[in-house]
Amino acid sequence: MISGIIQGSGKGPVMFIIFIDDLAKLLERHGITAKLFADDVKIYCEISDAGDSVCLQKALDIVAN
């Protein structure tokens, strides 16, 4: 294996938490609530005007990148 972590290793979950934690912190800085469980991410915010929908789209773009 040239790179990565072998599935089932003890390092796998720790590496995933380190990787996904950056995403949660980045979303929080943009005012988006993120809920993380295992390998799932749920993002949401209250949409009360057009500006809020732009904020949610920005969060989706962050996740895509």
PDBQT receptor file of N, H, CA, C and O in Angstrom, charges set to zero:
ATOM      1  N   MET A   1       0.844  -1.170   0.000  1.00  0.00    +0.000 N 
ATOM      2  CA  MET A   1       0.000   0.000   0.000  1.00  0.00    +0.000 C 
ATOM      3  C   MET A   1       0.890   1.233   0.000  1.00  0.00    +0.000 C 
ATOM      4  O   MET A   1       1.782   1.367   0.838  1.00  0.00    +0.000 OA
ATOM      5  N   ILE A   2       0.643   2.125  -0.936  1.00  0.00    +0.000 N 
ATOM      6  H   ILE A   2      -0.081   2.017  -1.617  1.00  0.00    +0.000 HD
ATOM      7  CA  ILE A   2       1.463   3.325  -1.068  1.00  0.00    +0.000 C 
ATOM      8  C   ILE A   2       0.994   4.432  -0.126  1.00  0.00    +0.000 C 
ATOM      9  O   ILE A   2       1.818   5.150   0.441  1.00  0.00    +0.000 OA
ATOM     10  N   SER A   3      -0.308   4.576   0.044  1.00  0.00    +0.000 N 
ATOM     11  H   SER A   3      -0.978   3.993  -0.416  1.00  0.00    +0.000 HD
ATOM     12  CA  SER A   3      -0.835   5.621   0.925  1.00  0.00    +0.000 C 
ATOM     13  C   SER A   3      -2.164   5.182   1.511  1.00  0.00    +0.000 C 
ATOM     14  O   SER A   3      -2.766   4.206   1.062  1.00  0.00    +0.000 OA
ATOM     15  N   GLY A   4      -2.617   5.919   2.527  1.00  0.00    +0.000 N 
ATOM     16  H   GLY A   4      -2.128   6.712   2.892  1.00  0.00    +0.000 HD
ATOM     17  CA  GLY A   4      -3.908   5.620   3.129  1.00  0.00    +0.000 C 
ATOM     18  C   GLY A   4      -3.771   4.760   4.371  1.00  0.00    +0.000 C 
ATOM     19  O   GLY A   4      -2.669   4.481   4.843  1.00  0.00    +0.000 OA
ATOM     20  N   ILE A   5      -4.916   4.352   4.883  1.00  0.00    +0.000 N 
ATOM     21  H   ILE A   5      -5.811   4.579   4.499  1.00  0.00    +0.000 HD
ATOM     22  CA  ILE A   5      -4.983   3.536   6.091  1.00  0.00    +0.000 C 
ATOM     23  C   ILE A   5      -5.748   2.261   5.756  1.00  0.00    +0.000 C 
ATOM     24  O   ILE A   5      -6.777   2.311   5.083  1.00  0.00    +0.000 OA
ATOM     25  N   ILE A   6      -5.262   1.149   6.210  1.00  0.00    +0.000 N 
ATOM     26  H   ILE A   6      -4.426   1.108   6.757  1.00  0.00    +0.000 HD
ATOM     27  CA  ILE A   6      -5.914  -0.133   5.956  1.00  0.00    +0.000 C 
ATOM     28  C   ILE A   6      -7.241  -0.183   6.703  1.00  0.00    +0.000 C 
ATOM     29  O   ILE A   6      -7.320   0.179   7.877  1.00  0.00    +0.000 OA
ATOM     30  N   GLN A   7      -8.289  -0.638   6.004  1.00  0.00    +0.000 N 
ATOM     31  H   GLN A   7      -8.225  -0.932   5.050  1.00  0.00    +0.000 HD
ATOM     32  CA  GLN A   7      -9.608  -0.749   6.630  1.00  0.00    +0.000 C 
ATOM     33  C   GLN A   7      -9.539  -1.725   7.799  1.00  0.00    +0.000 C 
ATOM     34  O   GLN A   7      -8.952  -2.802   7.692  1.00  0.00    +0.000 OA
ATOM     35  N   GLY A   8     -10.148  -1.333   8.918  1.00  0.00    +0.000 N 
ATOM     36  H   GLY A   8     -10.625  -0.458   9.005  1.00  0.00    +0.000 HD
ATOM     37  CA  GLY A   8     -10.148  -2.175  10.103  1.00  0.00    +0.000 C 
ATOM     38  C   GLY A   8      -8.992  -1.907  11.044  1.00  0.00    +0.000 C 
ATOM     39  O   GLY A   8      -8.901  -2.522  12.106  1.00  0.00    +0.000 OA
ATOM     40  N   SER A   9      -8.108  -0.997  10.667  1.00  0.00    +0.000 N 
ATOM     41  H   SER A   9      -8.182  -0.497   9.804  1.00  0.00    +0.000 HD
ATOM     42  CA  SER A   9      -6.983  -0.694  11.552  1.00  0.00    +0.000 C 
ATOM     43  C   SER A   9      -7.431   0.222  12.680  1.00  0.00    +0.000 C 
ATOM     44  O   SER A   9      -8.497   0.833  12.602  1.00  0.00    +0.000 OA
ATOM     45  N   GLY A  10      -6.635   0.317  13.708  1.00  0.00    +0.000 N 
ATOM     46  H   GLY A  10      -5.769  -0.179  13.771  1.00  0.00    +0.000 HD
ATOM     47  CA  GLY A  10      -6.934   1.206  14.827  1.00  0.00    +0.000 C 
ATOM     48  C   GLY A  10      -6.747   2.667  14.465  1.00  0.00    +0.000 C 
ATOM     49  O   GLY A  10      -7.344   3.545  15.087  1.00  0.00    +0.000 OA
ATOM     50  N   LYS A  11      -5.926   2.931  13.468  1.00  0.00    +0.000 N 
ATOM     51  H   LYS A  11      -5.441   2.217  12.963  1.00  0.00    +0.000 HD
ATOM     52  CA  LYS A  11      -5.646   4.308  13.072  1.00  0.00    +0.000 C 
ATOM     53  C   LYS A  11      -6.771   4.905  12.229  1.00  0.00    +0.000 C 
ATOM     54  O   LYS A  11      -6.930   6.126  12.196  1.00  0.00    +0.000 OA
ATOM     55  N   GLY A  12      -7.544   4.075  11.554  1.00  0.00    +0.000 N 
ATOM     56  H   GLY A  12      -7.414   3.084  11.580  1.00  0.00    +0.000 HD
ATOM     57  CA  GLY A  12      -8.590   4.550  10.646  1.00  0.00    +0.000 C 
ATOM     58  C   GLY A  12      -9.578   5.508  11.286  1.00  0.00    +0.000 C 
ATOM     59  O   GLY A  12      -9.752   6.617  10.780  1.00  0.00    +0.000 OA
ATOM     60  N   PRO A  13     -10.237   5.125  12.385  1.00  0.00    +0.000 N 
ATOM     61  CA  PRO A  13     -11.202   6.041  13.014  1.00  0.00    +0.000 C 
ATOM     62  C   PRO A  13     -10.571   7.338  13.508  1.00  0.00    +0.000 C 
ATOM     63  O   PRO A  13     -11.187   8.399  13.411  1.00  0.00    +0.000 OA
ATOM     64  N   VAL A  14      -9.360   7.267  14.030  1.00  0.00    +0.000 N 
ATOM     65  H   VAL A  14      -8.859   6.405  14.108  1.00  0.00    +0.000 HD
ATOM     66  CA  VAL A  14      -8.690   8.469  14.525  1.00  0.00    +0.000 C 
ATOM     67  C   VAL A  14      -8.379   9.409  13.361  1.00  0.00    +0.000 C 
ATOM     68  O   VAL A  14      -8.592  10.617  13.470  1.00  0.00    +0.000 OA
ATOM     69  N   MET A  15      -7.889   8.878  12.271  1.00  0.00    +0.000 N 
ATOM     70  H   MET A  15      -7.717   7.897  12.183  1.00  0.00    +0.000 HD
ATOM     71  CA  MET A  15      -7.586   9.699  11.098  1.00  0.00    +0.000 C 
ATOM     72  C   MET A  15      -8.854  10.329  10.546  1.00  0.00    +0.000 C 
ATOM     73  O   MET A  15      -8.830  11.486  10.125  1.00  0.00    +0.000 OA
ATOM     74  N   PHE A  16      -9.968   9.591  10.537  1.00  0.00    +0.000 N 
ATOM     75  H   PHE A  16      -9.988   8.651  10.878  1.00  0.00    +0.000 HD
ATOM     76  CA  PHE A  16     -11.225  10.129  10.045  1.00  0.00    +0.000 C 
ATOM     77  C   PHE A  16     -11.694  11.287  10.923  1.00  0.00    +0.000 C 
ATOM     78  O   PHE A  16     -12.139  12.310  10.402  1.00  0.00    +0.000 OA
ATOM     79  N   ILE A  17     -11.604  11.145  12.239  1.00  0.00    +0.000 N 
ATOM     80  H   ILE A  17     -11.243  10.314  12.662  1.00  0.00    +0.000 HD
ATOM     81  CA  ILE A  17     -12.026  12.210  13.150  1.00  0.00    +0.000 C 
ATOM     82  C   ILE A  17     -11.179  13.457  12.939  1.00  0.00    +0.000 C 
ATOM     83  O   ILE A  17     -11.702  14.571  12.931  1.00  0.00    +0.000 OA
ATOM     84  N   ILE A  18      -9.889  13.278  12.771  1.00  0.00    +0.000 N 
ATOM     85  H   ILE A  18      -9.464  12.374  12.777  1.00  0.00    +0.000 HD
ATOM     86  CA  ILE A  18      -9.004  14.419  12.519  1.00  0.00    +0.000 C 
ATOM     87  C   ILE A  18      -9.405  15.110  11.224  1.00  0.00    +0.000 C 
ATOM     88  O   ILE A  18      -9.432  16.339  11.159  1.00  0.00    +0.000 OA
ATOM     89  N   PHE A  19      -9.716  14.331  10.193  1.00  0.00    +0.000 N 
ATOM     90  H   PHE A  19      -9.694  13.333  10.246  1.00  0.00    +0.000 HD
ATOM     91  CA  PHE A  19     -10.084  14.886   8.893  1.00  0.00    +0.000 C 
ATOM     92  C   PHE A  19     -11.420  15.620   8.962  1.00  0.00    +0.000 C 
ATOM     93  O   PHE A  19     -11.526  16.744   8.472  1.00  0.00    +0.000 OA
ATOM     94  N   ILE A  20     -12.434  15.012   9.556  1.00  0.00    +0.000 N 
ATOM     95  H   ILE A  20     -12.349  14.099   9.954  1.00  0.00    +0.000 HD
ATOM     96  CA  ILE A  20     -13.788  15.564   9.544  1.00  0.00    +0.000 C 
ATOM     97  C   ILE A  20     -13.941  16.719  10.527  1.00  0.00    +0.000 C 
ATOM     98  O   ILE A  20     -14.824  17.556  10.340  1.00  0.00    +0.000 OA
ATOM     99  N   ASP A  21     -13.109  16.795  11.570  1.00  0.00    +0.000 N 
ATOM    100  H   ASP A  21     -12.391  16.115  11.722  1.00  0.00    +0.000 HD
ATOM    101  CA  ASP A  21     -13.195  17.874  12.544  1.00  0.00    +0.000 C 
ATOM    102  C   ASP A  21     -12.937  19.229  11.894  1.00  0.00    +0.000 C 
ATOM    103  O   ASP A  21     -13.562  20.221  12.269  1.00  0.00    +0.000 OA
ATOM    104  N   ASP A  22     -12.035  19.283  10.937  1.00  0.00    +0.000 N 
ATOM    105  H   ASP A  22     -11.527  18.477  10.632  1.00  0.00    +0.000 HD
ATOM    106  CA  ASP A  22     -11.761  20.534  10.232  1.00  0.00    +0.000 C 
ATOM    107  C   ASP A  22     -13.000  21.033   9.496  1.00  0.00    +0.000 C 
ATOM    108  O   ASP A  22     -13.257  22.236   9.461  1.00  0.00    +0.000 OA
ATOM    109  N   LEU A  23     -13.760  20.128   8.917  1.00  0.00    +0.000 N 
ATOM    110  H   LEU A  23     -13.551  19.151   8.947  1.00  0.00    +0.000 HD
ATOM    111  CA  LEU A  23     -14.979  20.509   8.217  1.00  0.00    +0.000 C 
ATOM    112  C   LEU A  23     -15.988  21.117   9.182  1.00  0.00    +0.000 C 
ATOM    113  O   LEU A  23     -16.589  22.147   8.874  1.00  0.00    +0.000 OA
ATOM    114  N   ALA A  24     -16.182  20.505  10.328  1.00  0.00    +0.000 N 
ATOM    115  H   ALA A  24     -15.695  19.668  10.578  1.00  0.00    +0.000 HD
ATOM    116  CA  ALA A  24     -17.138  21.016  11.313  1.00  0.00    +0.000 C 
ATOM    117  C   ALA A  24     -16.742  22.414  11.787  1.00  0.00    +0.000 C 
ATOM    118  O   ALA A  24     -17.597  23.291  11.915  1.00  0.00    +0.000 OA
ATOM    119  N   LYS A  25     -15.477  22.619  12.043  1.00  0.00    +0.000 N 
ATOM    120  H   LYS A  25     -14.783  21.907  11.939  1.00  0.00    +0.000 HD
ATOM    121  CA  LYS A  25     -15.016  23.930  12.503  1.00  0.00    +0.000 C 
ATOM    122  C   LYS A  25     -15.186  24.991  11.408  1.00  0.00    +0.000 C 
ATOM    123  O   LYS A  25     -15.563  26.126  11.703  1.00  0.00    +0.000 OA
ATOM    124  N   LEU A  26     -14.917  24.637  10.176  1.00  0.00    +0.000 N 
ATOM    125  H   LEU A  26     -14.612  23.715   9.937  1.00  0.00    +0.000 HD
ATOM    126  CA  LEU A  26     -15.071  25.569   9.063  1.00  0.00    +0.000 C 
ATOM    127  C   LEU A  26     -16.535  25.970   8.883  1.00  0.00    +0.000 C 
ATOM    128  O   LEU A  26     -16.835  27.140   8.647  1.00  0.00    +0.000 OA
ATOM    129  N   LEU A  27     -17.437  25.010   8.994  1.00  0.00    +0.000 N 
ATOM    130  H   LEU A  27     -17.194  24.059   9.186  1.00  0.00    +0.000 HD
ATOM    131  CA  LEU A  27     -18.862  25.311   8.863  1.00  0.00    +0.000 C 
ATOM    132  C   LEU A  27     -19.352  26.192  10.011  1.00  0.00    +0.000 C 
ATOM    133  O   LEU A  27     -20.169  27.088   9.795  1.00  0.00    +0.000 OA
ATOM    134  N   GLU A  28     -18.866  25.950  11.221  1.00  0.00    +0.000 N 
ATOM    135  H   GLU A  28     -18.203  25.222  11.396  1.00  0.00    +0.000 HD
ATOM    136  CA  GLU A  28     -19.255  26.770  12.370  1.00  0.00    +0.000 C 
ATOM    137  C   GLU A  28     -18.853  28.225  12.172  1.00  0.00    +0.000 C 
ATOM    138  O   GLU A  28     -19.588  29.130  12.568  1.00  0.00    +0.000 OA
ATOM    139  N   ARG A  29     -17.699  28.456  11.568  1.00  0.00    +0.000 N 
ATOM    140  H   ARG A  29     -17.102  27.721  11.246  1.00  0.00    +0.000 HD
ATOM    141  CA  ARG A  29     -17.252  29.829  11.306  1.00  0.00    +0.000 C 
ATOM    142  C   ARG A  29     -18.188  30.556  10.358  1.00  0.00    +0.000 C 
ATOM    143  O   ARG A  29     -18.262  31.784  10.384  1.00  0.00    +0.000 OA
ATOM    144  N   HIS A  30     -18.906  29.813   9.517  1.00  0.00    +0.000 N 
ATOM    145  H   HIS A  30     -18.846  28.815   9.495  1.00  0.00    +0.000 HD
ATOM    146  CA  HIS A  30     -19.858  30.420   8.584  1.00  0.00    +0.000 C 
ATOM    147  C   HIS A  30     -21.285  30.413   9.126  1.00  0.00    +0.000 C 
ATOM    148  O   HIS A  30     -22.222  30.719   8.390  1.00  0.00    +0.000 OA
ATOM    149  N   GLY A  31     -21.464  30.070  10.394  1.00  0.00    +0.000 N 
ATOM    150  H   GLY A  31     -20.702  29.821  10.992  1.00  0.00    +0.000 HD
ATOM    151  CA  GLY A  31     -22.775  30.113  11.020  1.00  0.00    +0.000 C 
ATOM    152  C   GLY A  31     -23.691  28.955  10.673  1.00  0.00    +0.000 C 
ATOM    153  O   GLY A  31     -24.911  29.068  10.787  1.00  0.00    +0.000 OA
ATOM    154  N   ILE A  32     -23.110  27.850  10.252  1.00  0.00    +0.000 N 
ATOM    155  H   ILE A  32     -22.119  27.758  10.160  1.00  0.00    +0.000 HD
ATOM    156  CA  ILE A  32     -23.885  26.676   9.871  1.00  0.00    +0.000 C 
ATOM    157  C   ILE A  32     -23.748  25.621  10.958  1.00  0.00    +0.000 C 
ATOM    158  O   ILE A  32     -22.644  25.343  11.426  1.00  0.00    +0.000 OA
ATOM    159  N   THR A  33     -24.860  25.041  11.353  1.00  0.00    +0.000 N 
ATOM    160  H   THR A  33     -25.757  25.267  10.972  1.00  0.00    +0.000 HD
ATOM    161  CA  THR A  33     -24.845  23.966  12.341  1.00  0.00    +0.000 C 
ATOM    162  C   THR A  33     -24.527  22.663  11.636  1.00  0.00    +0.000 C 
ATOM    163  O   THR A  33     -25.137  22.338  10.617  1.00  0.00    +0.000 OA
ATOM    164  N   ALA A  34     -23.585  21.925  12.167  1.00  0.00    +0.000 N 
ATOM    165  H   ALA A  34     -23.090  22.189  12.994  1.00  0.00    +0.000 HD
ATOM    166  CA  ALA A  34     -23.211  20.628  11.594  1.00  0.00    +0.000 C 
ATOM    167  C   ALA A  34     -23.348  19.556  12.666  1.00  0.00    +0.000 C 
ATOM    168  O   ALA A  34     -22.862  19.716  13.785  1.00  0.00    +0.000 OA
ATOM    169  N   LYS A  35     -24.000  18.485  12.319  1.00  0.00    +0.000 N 
ATOM    170  H   LYS A  35     -24.395  18.355  11.409  1.00  0.00    +0.000 HD
ATOM    171  CA  LYS A  35     -24.130  17.322  13.196  1.00  0.00    +0.000 C 
ATOM    172  C   LYS A  35     -23.358  16.180  12.546  1.00  0.00    +0.000 C 
ATOM    173  O   LYS A  35     -23.583  15.854  11.381  1.00  0.00    +0.000 OA
ATOM    174  N   LEU A  36     -22.456  15.581  13.296  1.00  0.00    +0.000 N 
ATOM    175  H   LEU A  36     -22.273  15.846  14.243  1.00  0.00    +0.000 HD
ATOM    176  CA  LEU A  36     -21.603  14.512  12.783  1.00  0.00    +0.000 C 
ATOM    177  C   LEU A  36     -21.874  13.224  13.545  1.00  0.00    +0.000 C 
ATOM    178  O   LEU A  36     -21.956  13.225  14.773  1.00  0.00    +0.000 OA
ATOM    179  N   PHE A  37     -22.011  12.135  12.816  1.00  0.00    +0.000 N 
ATOM    180  H   PHE A  37     -21.944  12.134  11.818  1.00  0.00    +0.000 HD
ATOM    181  CA  PHE A  37     -22.149  10.819  13.433  1.00  0.00    +0.000 C 
ATOM    182  C   PHE A  37     -21.531   9.795  12.498  1.00  0.00    +0.000 C 
ATOM    183  O   PHE A  37     -21.938   9.662  11.344  1.00  0.00    +0.000 OA
ATOM    184  N   ALA A  38     -20.556   9.081  13.003  1.00  0.00    +0.000 N 
ATOM    185  H   ALA A  38     -20.226   9.188  13.941  1.00  0.00    +0.000 HD
ATOM    186  CA  ALA A  38     -19.827   8.074  12.211  1.00  0.00    +0.000 C 
ATOM    187  C   ALA A  38     -19.350   8.736  10.922  1.00  0.00    +0.000 C 
ATOM    188  O   ALA A  38     -18.561   9.679  10.982  1.00  0.00    +0.000 OA
ATOM    189  N   ASP A  39     -19.804   8.271   9.763  1.00  0.00    +0.000 N 
ATOM    190  H   ASP A  39     -20.445   7.505   9.715  1.00  0.00    +0.000 HD
ATOM    191  CA  ASP A  39     -19.365   8.872   8.504  1.00  0.00    +0.000 C 
ATOM    192  C   ASP A  39     -20.454   9.730   7.859  1.00  0.00    +0.000 C 
ATOM    193  O   ASP A  39     -20.423   9.964   6.651  1.00  0.00    +0.000 OA
ATOM    194  N   ASP A  40     -21.417  10.201   8.657  1.00  0.00    +0.000 N 
ATOM    195  H   ASP A  40     -21.442  10.011   9.638  1.00  0.00    +0.000 HD
ATOM    196  CA  ASP A  40     -22.497  11.048   8.160  1.00  0.00    +0.000 C 
ATOM    197  C   ASP A  40     -22.313  12.478   8.653  1.00  0.00    +0.000 C 
ATOM    198  O   ASP A  40     -21.862  12.715   9.773  1.00  0.00    +0.000 OA
ATOM    199  N   VAL A  41     -22.675  13.424   7.788  1.00  0.00    +0.000 N 
ATOM    200  H   VAL A  41     -23.042  13.231   6.878  1.00  0.00    +0.000 HD
ATOM    201  CA  VAL A  41     -22.650  14.840   8.150  1.00  0.00    +0.000 C 
ATOM    202  C   VAL A  41     -23.999  15.433   7.761  1.00  0.00    +0.000 C 
ATOM    203  O   VAL A  41     -24.450  15.280   6.626  1.00  0.00    +0.000 OA
ATOM    204  N   LYS A  42     -24.638  16.113   8.713  1.00  0.00    +0.000 N 
ATOM    205  H   LYS A  42     -24.271  16.237   9.635  1.00  0.00    +0.000 HD
ATOM    206  CA  LYS A  42     -25.900  16.802   8.447  1.00  0.00    +0.000 C 
ATOM    207  C   LYS A  42     -25.661  18.278   8.719  1.00  0.00    +0.000 C 
ATOM    208  O   LYS A  42     -25.226  18.652   9.808  1.00  0.00    +0.000 OA
ATOM    209  N   ILE A  43     -25.946  19.120   7.724  1.00  0.00    +0.000 N 
ATOM    210  H   ILE A  43     -26.300  18.816   6.840  1.00  0.00    +0.000 HD
ATOM    211  CA  ILE A  43     -25.803  20.558   7.911  1.00  0.00    +0.000 C 
ATOM    212  C   ILE A  43     -27.163  21.218   7.744  1.00  0.00    +0.000 C 
ATOM    213  O   ILE A  43     -27.970  20.814   6.907  1.00  0.00    +0.000 OA
ATOM    214  N   TYR A  44     -27.400  22.242   8.560  1.00  0.00    +0.000 N 
ATOM    215  H   TYR A  44     -26.744  22.569   9.240  1.00  0.00    +0.000 HD
ATOM    216  CA  TYR A  44     -28.667  22.954   8.444  1.00  0.00    +0.000 C 
ATOM    217  C   TYR A  44     -28.563  24.331   9.063  1.00  0.00    +0.000 C 
ATOM    218  O   TYR A  44     -27.678  24.607   9.872  1.00  0.00    +0.000 OA
ATOM    219  N   CYS A  45     -29.487  25.189   8.663  1.00  0.00    +0.000 N 
ATOM    220  H   CYS A  45     -30.206  24.964   8.006  1.00  0.00    +0.000 HD
ATOM    221  CA  CYS A  45     -29.636  26.505   9.264  1.00  0.00    +0.000 C 
ATOM    222  C   CYS A  45     -31.065  26.968   9.028  1.00  0.00    +0.000 C 
ATOM    223  O   CYS A  45     -31.756  26.453   8.149  1.00  0.00    +0.000 OA
ATOM    224  N   GLU A  46     -31.499  27.935   9.810  1.00  0.00    +0.000 N 
ATOM    225  H   GLU A  46     -30.938  28.354  10.524  1.00  0.00    +0.000 HD
ATOM    226  CA  GLU A  46     -32.844  28.489   9.645  1.00  0.00    +0.000 C 
ATOM    227  C   GLU A  46     -32.845  29.448   8.458  1.00  0.00    +0.000 C 
ATOM    228  O   GLU A  46     -32.006  30.345   8.376  1.00  0.00    +0.000 OA
ATOM    229  N   ILE A  47     -33.784  29.255   7.548  1.00  0.00    +0.000 N 
ATOM    230  H   ILE A  47     -34.466  28.526   7.615  1.00  0.00    +0.000 HD
ATOM    231  CA  ILE A  47     -33.909  30.117   6.374  1.00  0.00    +0.000 C 
ATOM    232  C   ILE A  47     -35.077  31.067   6.624  1.00  0.00    +0.000 C 
ATOM    233  O   ILE A  47     -36.235  30.651   6.607  1.00  0.00    +0.000 OA
ATOM    234  N   SER A  48     -34.768  32.343   6.855  1.00  0.00    +0.000 N 
ATOM    235  H   SER A  48     -33.827  32.680   6.869  1.00  0.00    +0.000 HD
ATOM    236  CA  SER A  48     -35.826  33.322   7.072  1.00  0.00    +0.000 C 
ATOM    237  C   SER A  48     -35.844  34.410   5.999  1.00  0.00    +0.000 C 
ATOM    238  O   SER A  48     -36.812  35.163   5.891  1.00  0.00    +0.000 OA
ATOM    239  N   ASP A  49     -34.777  34.492   5.209  1.00  0.00    +0.000 N 
ATOM    240  H   ASP A  49     -33.990  33.881   5.296  1.00  0.00    +0.000 HD
ATOM    241  CA  ASP A  49     -34.754  35.423   4.075  1.00  0.00    +0.000 C 
ATOM    242  C   ASP A  49     -33.776  34.906   3.026  1.00  0.00    +0.000 C 
ATOM    243  O   ASP A  49     -33.144  33.868   3.219  1.00  0.00    +0.000 OA
ATOM    244  N   ALA A  50     -33.654  35.626   1.923  1.00  0.00    +0.000 N 
ATOM    245  H   ALA A  50     -34.168  36.469   1.765  1.00  0.00    +0.000 HD
ATOM    246  CA  ALA A  50     -32.806  35.173   0.807  1.00  0.00    +0.000 C 
ATOM    247  C   ALA A  50     -31.334  35.089   1.206  1.00  0.00    +0.000 C 
ATOM    248  O   ALA A  50     -30.600  34.253   0.680  1.00  0.00    +0.000 OA
ATOM    249  N   GLY A  51     -30.900  35.937   2.121  1.00  0.00    +0.000 N 
ATOM    250  H   GLY A  51     -31.497  36.616   2.548  1.00  0.00    +0.000 HD
ATOM    251  CA  GLY A  51     -29.507  35.903   2.568  1.00  0.00    +0.000 C 
ATOM    252  C   GLY A  51     -29.154  34.604   3.275  1.00  0.00    +0.000 C 
ATOM    253  O   GLY A  51     -28.022  34.129   3.186  1.00  0.00    +0.000 OA
ATOM    254  N   ASP A  52     -30.120  34.034   3.975  1.00  0.00    +0.000 N 
ATOM    255  H   ASP A  52     -31.040  34.420   4.048  1.00  0.00    +0.000 HD
ATOM    256  CA  ASP A  52     -29.877  32.766   4.667  1.00  0.00    +0.000 C 
ATOM    257  C   ASP A  52     -29.683  31.619   3.677  1.00  0.00    +0.000 C 
ATOM    258  O   ASP A  52     -28.886  30.711   3.913  1.00  0.00    +0.000 OA
ATOM    259  N   SER A  53     -30.422  31.672   2.567  1.00  0.00    +0.000 N 
ATOM    260  H   SER A  53     -31.069  32.410   2.375  1.00  0.00    +0.000 HD
ATOM    261  CA  SER A  53     -30.250  30.615   1.568  1.00  0.00    +0.000 C 
ATOM    262  C   SER A  53     -28.882  30.713   0.900  1.00  0.00    +0.000 C 
ATOM    263  O   SER A  53     -28.305  29.697   0.511  1.00  0.00    +0.000 OA
ATOM    264  N   VAL A  54     -28.364  31.926   0.768  1.00  0.00    +0.000 N 
ATOM    265  H   VAL A  54     -28.833  32.751   1.084  1.00  0.00    +0.000 HD
ATOM    266  CA  VAL A  54     -27.011  32.108   0.228  1.00  0.00    +0.000 C 
ATOM    267  C   VAL A  54     -25.993  31.512   1.198  1.00  0.00    +0.000 C 
ATOM    268  O   VAL A  54     -25.018  30.889   0.778  1.00  0.00    +0.000 OA
ATOM    269  N   CYS A  55     -26.223  31.706   2.489  1.00  0.00    +0.000 N 
ATOM    270  H   CYS A  55     -27.015  32.212   2.830  1.00  0.00    +0.000 HD
ATOM    271  CA  CYS A  55     -25.337  31.148   3.516  1.00  0.00    +0.000 C 
ATOM    272  C   CYS A  55     -25.330  29.621   3.457  1.00  0.00    +0.000 C 
ATOM    273  O   CYS A  55     -24.271  28.999   3.551  1.00  0.00    +0.000 OA
ATOM    274  N   LEU A  56     -26.499  29.022   3.304  1.00  0.00    +0.000 N 
ATOM    275  H   LEU A  56     -27.359  29.527   3.229  1.00  0.00    +0.000 HD
ATOM    276  CA  LEU A  56     -26.583  27.567   3.208  1.00  0.00    +0.000 C 
ATOM    277  C   LEU A  56     -25.891  27.069   1.944  1.00  0.00    +0.000 C 
ATOM    278  O   LEU A  56     -25.207  26.047   1.981  1.00  0.00    +0.000 OA
ATOM    279  N   GLN A  57     -26.057  27.771   0.835  1.00  0.00    +0.000 N 
ATOM    280  H   GLN A  57     -26.612  28.601   0.805  1.00  0.00    +0.000 HD
ATOM    281  CA  GLN A  57     -25.377  27.379  -0.409  1.00  0.00    +0.000 C 
ATOM    282  C   GLN A  57     -23.874  27.456  -0.246  1.00  0.00    +0.000 C 
ATOM    283  O   GLN A  57     -23.153  26.598  -0.756  1.00  0.00    +0.000 OA
ATOM    284  N   LYS A  58     -23.386  28.472   0.458  1.00  0.00    +0.000 N 
ATOM    285  H   LYS A  58     -23.971  29.168   0.873  1.00  0.00    +0.000 HD
ATOM    286  CA  LYS A  58     -21.951  28.600   0.716  1.00  0.00    +0.000 C 
ATOM    287  C   LYS A  58     -21.453  27.392   1.501  1.00  0.00    +0.000 C 
ATOM    288  O   LYS A  58     -20.367  26.877   1.234  1.00  0.00    +0.000 OA
ATOM    289  N   ALA A  59     -22.254  26.936   2.477  1.00  0.00    +0.000 N 
ATOM    290  H   ALA A  59     -23.136  27.354   2.694  1.00  0.00    +0.000 HD
ATOM    291  CA  ALA A  59     -21.879  25.757   3.258  1.00  0.00    +0.000 C 
ATOM    292  C   ALA A  59     -21.837  24.504   2.381  1.00  0.00    +0.000 C 
ATOM    293  O   ALA A  59     -20.938  23.675   2.527  1.00  0.00    +0.000 OA
ATOM    294  N   LEU A  60     -22.786  24.365   1.488  1.00  0.00    +0.000 N 
ATOM    295  H   LEU A  60     -23.516  25.038   1.369  1.00  0.00    +0.000 HD
ATOM    296  CA  LEU A  60     -22.776  23.223   0.567  1.00  0.00    +0.000 C 
ATOM    297  C   LEU A  60     -21.559  23.251  -0.335  1.00  0.00    +0.000 C 
ATOM    298  O   LEU A  60     -20.979  22.209  -0.639  1.00  0.00    +0.000 OA
ATOM    299  N   ASP A  61     -21.167  24.455  -0.769  1.00  0.00    +0.000 N 
ATOM    300  H   ASP A  61     -21.638  25.302  -0.522  1.00  0.00    +0.000 HD
ATOM    301  CA  ASP A  61     -19.963  24.585  -1.587  1.00  0.00    +0.000 C 
ATOM    302  C   ASP A  61     -18.714  24.201  -0.807  1.00  0.00    +0.000 C 
ATOM    303  O   ASP A  61     -17.800  23.590  -1.361  1.00  0.00    +0.000 OA
ATOM    304  N   ILE A  62     -18.665  24.557   0.487  1.00  0.00    +0.000 N 
ATOM    305  H   ILE A  62     -19.407  25.054   0.938  1.00  0.00    +0.000 HD
ATOM    306  CA  ILE A  62     -17.531  24.177   1.335  1.00  0.00    +0.000 C 
ATOM    307  C   ILE A  62     -17.434  22.657   1.426  1.00  0.00    +0.000 C 
ATOM    308  O   ILE A  62     -16.350  22.087   1.302  1.00  0.00    +0.000 OA
ATOM    309  N   VAL A  63     -18.578  22.008   1.646  1.00  0.00    +0.000 N 
ATOM    310  H   VAL A  63     -19.458  22.472   1.747  1.00  0.00    +0.000 HD
ATOM    311  CA  VAL A  63     -18.579  20.541   1.751  1.00  0.00    +0.000 C 
ATOM    312  C   VAL A  63     -18.145  19.913   0.432  1.00  0.00    +0.000 C 
ATOM    313  O   VAL A  63     -17.386  18.943   0.425  1.00  0.00    +0.000 OA
ATOM    314  N   ALA A  64     -18.620  20.459  -0.678  1.00  0.00    +0.000 N 
ATOM    315  H   ALA A  64     -19.236  21.246  -0.673  1.00  0.00    +0.000 HD
ATOM    316  CA  ALA A  64     -18.250  19.921  -1.998  1.00  0.00    +0.000 C 
ATOM    317  C   ALA A  64     -16.755  20.054  -2.268  1.00  0.00    +0.000 C 
ATOM    318  O   ALA A  64     -16.132  19.169  -2.856  1.00  0.00    +0.000 OA
ATOM    319  N   ASN A  65     -16.189  21.189  -1.821  1.00  0.00    +0.000 N 
ATOM    320  H   ASN A  65     -16.695  21.907  -1.343  1.00  0.00    +0.000 HD
ATOM    321  CA  ASN A  65     -14.750  21.394  -2.050  1.00  0.00    +0.000 C 
ATOM    322  C   ASN A  65     -13.955  20.512  -1.131  1.00  0.00    +0.000 C 
ATOM    323  O   ASN A  65     -12.724  20.534  -1.167  1.00  0.00    +0.000 OA
TER     324      ASN A  65
